[in-house]
Amino acid sequence: MKVLKENLSGIVVLTLKGEFDSFVTSPFSNEIGKVHADGIHKIVLNMRLVKFVNSTALGAMIKARKGCKSEGGDLVISQPSSGVREAMESLGLERLFSIYDDDDEAITALDRTASVELDGESESAVMIHLPEANRPVVARLRRLEKDSIDCQVQTAQEALVEGRAVRLKFRLPLYRKEFFDLNARIERVQASPASTTLSMHFTEVSDEDRAAIESFVADMNDLRDAARGST
């Protein structure tokens, strides 16, 4: 079995390929140990390319999840192959592990535990997709208006420069279950020692998404007005 590791701003995606059986559980556990040694305890296992998994391997996955949970993180499953899903369901493990249709959903779910606030009232992770990159940059939503968005990334990204066109994917978990998926342009980049803030303007938005964003912004403003009136 081969393992591809990607660190996306504090969340590690491990893409497994091949047969996951008793012979590779030790290398798998060693890889998990290396992730923990780097101080990371939020892991996505992408298992779309796993042809076979046995009970010993599933036991190693359970142990890995327990290790993540003990450090305040979690281990979730993304895109399990039909064989993996069948093996997990046969042992009732679909009730233990969170399973997602793709890496974006899995990363968003894990990042939600960081609870970065939007004006103190909402939170979400934002996936910034670049055409030349295999994986998105994970940012955190700081401000949302009907035509623009501010996001914060923890590590500098050379490709994220003013004038750059990007695709954004994010969700407002307390407002709408579905993802917003739209195009934007980076208007301003403000770097500080701790993080970088990106101000972006929407360039292509579906009518449905635009209406939902406008409704969300209006609802947030109403809540703020009501809060001011009660003080």
Secondary structure, DSSP 4 states (H G I P E B T S, - for coil): -EEEEEEETTEEEEEEEEEESGGGHHHHHHHHHHHHHTT--EEEEEEEEEEEE-HHHHHHHHHHHHHHHHTT-EEEEES--HHHHHHHHHTTGGGTS-EESSHHHHHHHHHGGG--EETTTEE-EEEEE-TT-SSPEEEEEEEE-SSEEEEEESS--TT--TT-EEEEEE--TTT-SSPEEEEEEEEEEEE-SS-EEEEEEEEE--HHHHHHHHHHHHHHHHHHHHHHHT-
